[in-house]
Structures are given as structure tokens and as C-alpha cells.
């Protein structure tokens, strides 16, 4: 799944979860969700493709073992400081990312390509990966890619309808950083 597909599926799932609970989407949990939807790739792709310290772009952070430990640790810490919603949002984004990477091979009956979830207990998959540029060069308009773009468009519409949660925090960040730096 491409980054926009992960973001779209994560946002749609989290928005549904929040709506069902009777709440509204808030800025910082929405930003944590966005980070969570990208987190496994932000860890695994550079560690595999740039530094070569893990076997492939779907191993360490794509493992369900890593995901469970990390999500629970973040939940424990943030909950102590009154930020349980932020940890929940990150966890939803992270787990939806893993689901998004696994659903295609699973539905196609290619179960070998779902074993990344069990790394390092299950052996690493040989994807024949090379680099970011090589992966981007494989982008083609397929039915799956078109669905991802459609989900992205749906997500943008829903995000606007939700009041663009997270945007205010992003726009205020430079001002807050400047104020903190100026105070020193």
C-alpha cells in the first residue's frame, strides 16, 4: 500500500471509531493517527533500503510483535499524562497500516506475503527491494492503486467535513516553537 492509502484507511477507520463513541476528532490525536499510519514504513524502509540493518522494508516495525509492544508502551506512558486519545489514535493508525499491507496478499491467497507480521519468528520475505526510487518506479495505475486514490479523495472530503482536525496544530507549531525559543 502506498503512503496515501495508509493515511486514508487509517483516517477513515479512526473517524468511524470516534463517531461511534460520540466524540469528535481532535487535533493532536489526529496528528498521532497520521504518524501511526506511516510509522512502520518510516522505520523499516530506511533501515532496510538505506542502511541495510534489517532484512527488508517489511520486517521490524511491520511485525505484530513490535506493534503490540510499542503500542502498549506508548499507551502506558501517554495515559499516565492524560493523553490516552493520542495513544489510541497512534495505535489505530499503526495497526491499520499493518492490516493494509496484509489484506491484498491475504485476499489473493498469497499467504507467504503476509508472514511479515510474524517476523522474526517467521523468516523474512525476499521482495527483491532496492531503494525508494526503485519502489516509486513501480507505481502504476492498477485497480488497487485507483482504490487507494479514491479512498484518499474520500478521506479529504471527510477530513474537511470533520473540521480539518490537526491543521490548526500544524499551523500553530512554528509560532509556538518561536515563542519557546525566544523565551530562552
LOBALUM-799287 format. One line per field, with one value per residue: residue number from 1; residue in one letter; x, y, z of N, C-alpha, C in turn. Coordinates in pm, whole numbers, plus 50000, padded with zeros to 5 digits. Example, Ala and Ser with C-alpha at 12.3 -4.5 7.8 and 13.67 -1.06 7.14 Angstrom:
2
pos (1,2);
code (A,S);
nc1 (51319,51285);
nc2 (49431,49775);
nc3 (50780,50708);
cac1 (51230,51367);
cac2 (49550,49894);
cac3 (50780,50714);
cc1 (51320,51290);
cc2 (49670,50003);
cc3 (50780,50787);
***
This chain:
184
pos (1,2,3,4,5,6,7,8,9,10,11,12,13,14,15,16,17,18,19,20,21,22,23,24,25,26,27,28,29,30,31,32,33,34,35,36,37,38,39,40,41,42,43,44,45,46,47,48,49,50,51,52,53,54,55,56,57,58,59,60,61,62,63,64,65,66,67,68,69,70,71,72,73,74,75,76,77,78,79,80,81,82,83,84,85,86,87,88,89,90,91,92,93,94,95,96,97,98,99,100,101,102,103,104,105,106,107,108,109,110,111,112,113,114,115,116,117,118,119,120,121,122,123,124,125,126,127,128,129,130,131,132,133,134,135,136,137,138,139,140,141,142,143,144,145,146,147,148,149,150,151,152,153,154,155,156,157,158,159,160,161,162,163,164,165,166,167,168,169,170,171,172,173,174,175,176,177,178,179,180,181,182,183,184);
code (X,X,X,X,X,X,X,X,X,X,X,X,X,X,X,X,X,X,X,X,X,X,X,X,X,X,X,X,X,X,X,X,X,X,X,X,X,X,X,X,X,X,X,X,X,X,X,X,X,X,X,X,X,X,X,X,X,X,X,X,X,X,X,X,X,X,X,X,X,X,X,X,X,X,X,X,X,X,X,X,X,X,X,X,X,X,X,X,X,X,X,X,X,X,X,X,X,X,X,X,X,X,X,X,X,X,X,X,X,X,X,X,X,X,X,X,X,X,X,X,X,X,X,X,X,X,X,X,X,X,X,X,X,X,X,X,X,X,X,X,X,X,X,X,X,X,X,X,X,X,X,X,X,X,X,X,X,X,X,X,X,X,X,X,X,X,X,X,X,X,X,X,X,X,X,X,X,X,X,X,X,X,X,X);
nc1 (50086,50047,50173,49960,49738,49759,49730,49471,49305,49358,49265,48992,48908,48966,48811,48556,48556,48576,48342,48146,48185,48074,48222,48426,48666,48991,49270,49550,49531,49455,49680,49862,49748,49796,50077,50103,49992,50193,50418,50532,50653,50821,51011,51100,51162,51384,51574,51611,51648,51825,52018,52056,52027,51819,51623,51434,51194,50964,50967,51092,50933,50696,50621,50394,50460,50640,50466,50258,50401,50513,50283,50142,50332,50348,50085,50076,50257,50155,49897,49938,49996,49764,49690,49545,49381,49551,49736,49566,49484,49731,49786,49568,49622,49872,49812,49616,49774,49935,49735,49649,49873,49871,49625,49586,49767,49662,49389,49437,49525,49792,49958,50217,50320,50214,50344,50524,50417,50478,50749,51037,50996,50888,51042,51216,51075,51163,51162,51301,51380,51516,51556,51423,51368,51355,51129,50933,50936,50792,50532,50214,49906,49680,49399,49398,49561,49405,49184,49305,49361,49098,49002,49166,49064,48806,48875,48985,48759,48599,48768,48764,48491,48492,48601,48867,49065,49367,49500,49508,49685,49921,49966,50001,50234,50496,50484,50453,50692,50876,50810,50882,51157,51236,51192,51402);
nc2 (49883,50225,50539,50733,50569,50427,50641,50727,50496,50464,50710,50699,50473,50553,50786,50676,50517,50717,50863,50668,50644,50877,51106,51382,51443,51536,51769,51686,51400,51332,51405,51224,50990,51016,50998,50740,50589,50596,50513,50234,50213,50434,50354,50091,50103,50293,50167,49921,49970,50188,50169,49896,49728,49570,49294,49357,49593,49544,49436,49467,49693,49624,49393,49210,49162,49367,49581,49541,49555,49815,49982,49929,50021,50294,50362,50314,50510,50759,50758,50790,51056,51176,51161,50969,50951,51030,50821,50610,50688,50682,50408,50295,50395,50273,49993,49971,50028,49794,49604,49703,49649,49374,49283,49270,49060,48853,48829,48753,48502,48461,48375,48358,48612,48749,48681,48860,48978,48813,48831,48835,48563,48420,48362,48622,48789,48769,49034,49146,49409,49735,50027,50352,50500,50295,50159,50358,50379,50159,50228,50215,50267,50076,49864,49844,50061,50269,50241,50315,50586,50675,50626,50808,51052,51038,51044,51304,51460,51383,51462,51740,51781,51704,51921,51973,51848,51872,52045,52308,52277,52210,52444,52626,52540,52645,52909,52858,52723,52926,53107,52964,52931,53196,53267,53173);
nc3 (50000,49928,50071,50085,50075,50314,50495,50428,50479,50750,50857,50786,50930,51195,51218,51197,51430,51629,51580,51637,51908,51993,52014,51894,51635,51732,51739,51816,51860,51597,51451,51565,51476,51200,51198,51302,51091,50907,51034,51044,50788,50790,50968,50884,50601,50558,50732,50608,50323,50302,50508,50545,50770,50856,50728,50519,50377,50515,50797,51088,51214,51098,51211,51405,51663,51739,51697,51889,52135,52117,52081,52318,52507,52442,52494,52773,52872,52768,52867,53138,53149,53078,52810,52662,52435,52229,52225,52156,51900,51761,51785,51644,51385,51336,51352,51154,50934,50921,50870,50622,50460,50466,50370,50087,49981,50141,50060,49800,49836,49873,50101,50197,50165,50375,50596,50701,50921,51130,51172,51383,51415,51204,50887,50704,50422,50080,49892,49691,49701,49639,49655,49751,49519,49326,49414,49383,49110,49037,49058,48930,48757,48882,48960,49236,49313,49214,49380,49620,49566,49539,49800,49927,49828,49934,50204,50227,50179,50399,50607,50575,50623,50888,51007,50960,51139,51320,51148,51252,51470,51336,51188,51394,51514,51427,51535,51810,51857,51798,52000,52228,52184,52182,52443,52583);
cac1 (50000,50124,50150,49827,49641,49767,49670,49326,49238,49370,49175,48853,48882,48966,48694,48440,48569,48546,48200,48068,48197,48003,48319,48465,48810,49069,49393,49668,49509,49454,49821,49920,49695,49871,50211,50086,49967,50318,50528,50608,50737,50925,51116,51155,51218,51523,51663,51639,51694,51935,52123,52076,52040,51710,51618,51355,51111,50851,51015,51092,50815,50577,50595,50288,50525,50686,50349,50190,50486,50524,50153,50114,50425,50303,49959,50108,50320,50066,49781,49981,49999,49632,49680,49503,49329,49665,49790,49468,49492,49855,49768,49477,49695,49976,49752,49550,49883,49969,49621,49651,49978,49843,49495,49598,49817,49571,49274,49484,49568,49938,49980,50359,50347,50156,50428,50600,50355,50536,50894,51142,50962,50879,51155,51195,51031,51253,51086,51390,51377,51643,51564,51300,51347,51312,50990,50848,50930,50694,50396,50134,49764,49611,49272,49429,49609,49289,49105,49377,49336,48958,48995,49230,48968,48701,48933,48996,48623,48557,48853,48708,48363,48523,48657,49013,49139,49512,49555,49537,49806,50035,49988,50046,50361,50610,50468,50482,50836,50944,50786,50965,51298,51257,51186,51533);
cac2 (50000,50349,50622,50796,50464,50403,50756,50727,50389,50495,50820,50653,50383,50630,50874,50592,50482,50835,50893,50567,50672,51001,51215,51446,51432,51644,51798,51605,51260,51316,51406,51096,50892,51030,50942,50595,50526,50594,50471,50114,50240,50531,50278,49977,50133,50342,50069,49815,50014,50283,50125,49753,49663,49472,49219,49418,49708,49499,49339,49508,49770,49561,49272,49227,49161,49504,49668,49524,49608,49961,50046,49919,50109,50432,50376,50322,50639,50873,50753,50846,51202,51223,51170,50837,50963,51037,50685,50531,50727,50627,50263,50266,50419,50170,49863,49977,50016,49653,49542,49746,49578,49231,49246,49233,48923,48759,48807,48685,48367,48458,48382,48379,48757,48802,48634,48971,49007,48727,48844,48744,48422,48369,48416,48744,48770,48829,49116,49196,49555,49803,50164,50431,50533,50174,50132,50459,50349,50052,50282,50213,50279,49947,49875,49867,50199,50355,50235,50396,50727,50701,50637,50935,51159,51026,51090,51450,51513,51359,51546,51875,51778,51691,52048,51971,51828,51864,52155,52421,52245,52217,52584,52697,52485,52737,53019,52806,52695,53055,53164,52890,52963,53336,53279,53131);
cac3 (50000,49920,50190,50088,50105,50458,50562,50403,50553,50893,50893,50776,51043,51319,51216,51229,51571,51709,51562,51709,52051,52022,52028,51769,51614,51791,51667,51844,51824,51452,51408,51608,51382,51074,51221,51316,50961,50829,51121,51006,50670,50828,51038,50809,50468,50569,50795,50511,50192,50311,50599,50533,50901,50871,50603,50411,50413,50596,50894,51229,51255,51042,51288,51504,51794,51762,51704,52018,52242,52103,52105,52462,52579,52418,52568,52915,52901,52740,52957,53267,53135,53037,52663,52614,52298,52137,52211,52083,51760,51706,51775,51532,51262,51322,51324,51022,50837,50907,50803,50482,50389,50465,50313,49946,49966,50206,49973,49680,49873,49875,50244,50222,50172,50498,50706,50761,51050,51231,51179,51336,51436,51068,50810,50624,50284,49980,49798,49587,49711,49614,49705,49741,49377,49256,49453,49321,48967,49015,49070,48809,48787,48883,49031,49378,49326,49192,49504,49719,49534,49574,49946,49962,49799,50036,50331,50225,50197,50537,50692,50566,50695,51030,51056,50934,51264,51309,51070,51341,51547,51244,51154,51514,51561,51414,51628,51943,51864,51804,52132,52324,52159,52219,52589,52640);
cc1 (50090,50090,50011,49718,49639,49700,49518,49255,49245,49273,49030,48818,48872,48846,48568,48440,48529,48398,48111,48072,48127,48094,48336,48617,48879,49204,49505,49645,49509,49596,49890,49873,49775,50011,50202,50065,50093,50433,50602,50700,50849,51040,51181,51220,51360,51619,51701,51707,51815,52051,52149,52089,51925,51687,51539,51268,50983,50900,50998,50963,50686,50541,50486,50346,50573,50567,50282,50271,50491,50392,50117,50205,50383,50174,49986,50162,50221,49943,49815,49979,49867,49612,49641,49452,49441,49722,49695,49476,49617,49841,49677,49551,49797,49914,49679,49656,49916,49859,49622,49757,49947,49719,49505,49649,49723,49453,49311,49529,49719,49985,50127,50389,50280,50245,50515,50545,50419,50688,50934,51113,50950,50989,51115,51159,51134,51168,51171,51396,51516,51651,51427,51267,51297,51167,50894,50833,50829,50550,50327,49988,49699,49478,49296,49475,49493,49199,49172,49355,49191,48938,49058,49136,48854,48750,48941,48860,48575,48637,48803,48576,48383,48582,48808,49094,49288,49575,49594,49667,49931,50068,50039,50185,50479,50603,50501,50631,50915,50930,50872,51112,51331,51260,51319,51636);
cc2 (50123,50438,50684,50693,50431,50517,50755,50619,50413,50603,50774,50562,50461,50724,50796,50555,50599,50870,50796,50593,50802,51120,51285,51436,51557,51653,51698,51455,51237,51320,51276,50983,50896,50971,50790,50525,50515,50529,50344,50138,50339,50464,50177,50013,50190,50239,49957,49869,50107,50228,49974,49678,49568,49410,49282,49530,49672,49392,49393,49579,49715,49432,49302,49229,49301,49597,49661,49586,49761,50032,50041,50011,50255,50458,50395,50461,50754,50874,50812,50998,51258,51235,51035,50843,50964,50897,50595,50561,50671,50477,50223,50284,50311,50037,49860,49970,49869,49576,49575,49674,49429,49193,49202,49092,48818,48727,48734,48542,48351,48475,48401,48527,48826,48766,48743,49006,48926,48735,48884,48597,48352,48433,48540,48708,48835,48902,49162,49347,49614,49939,50230,50460,50412,50140,50231,50432,50239,50102,50281,50219,50142,49968,49907,50010,50297,50357,50321,50545,50765,50714,50767,51053,51157,51078,51242,51514,51498,51446,51690,51882,51768,51819,52057,51954,51807,51982,52273,52398,52254,52363,52665,52653,52581,52854,52975,52777,52825,53117,53093,52921,53107,53355,53243,53236);
cc3 (50000,50041,50198,50117,50254,50535,50548,50484,50703,50935,50889,50893,51174,51327,51252,51378,51661,51700,51641,51859,52091,52041,51894,51756,51667,51721,51693,51823,51672,51395,51447,51518,51252,51088,51231,51183,50877,50904,51075,50886,50702,50903,50943,50677,50478,50629,50699,50386,50198,50393,50597,50664,50935,50733,50488,50466,50486,50692,51036,51271,51195,51115,51392,51645,51832,51782,51840,52131,52236,52133,52254,52544,52563,52494,52717,52950,52882,52829,53093,53265,53081,52887,52602,52471,52195,52116,52133,51934,51694,51685,51661,51400,51234,51281,51190,50911,50813,50834,50654,50400,50375,50385,50166,49925,50028,50116,49845,49709,49876,50020,50282,50240,50290,50618,50766,50899,51163,51242,51321,51361,51301,50985,50729,50481,50192,49877,49680,49585,49689,49682,49697,49595,49299,49289,49387,49171,48936,49023,48935,48849,48770,48954,49178,49401,49307,49316,49611,49693,49568,49724,49994,49939,49902,50170,50335,50246,50340,50634,50691,50642,50846,51089,51044,51062,51239,51239,51158,51418,51460,51212,51273,51561,51542,51513,51771,51960,51875,51943,52237,52307,52201,52370,52654,52627);
***
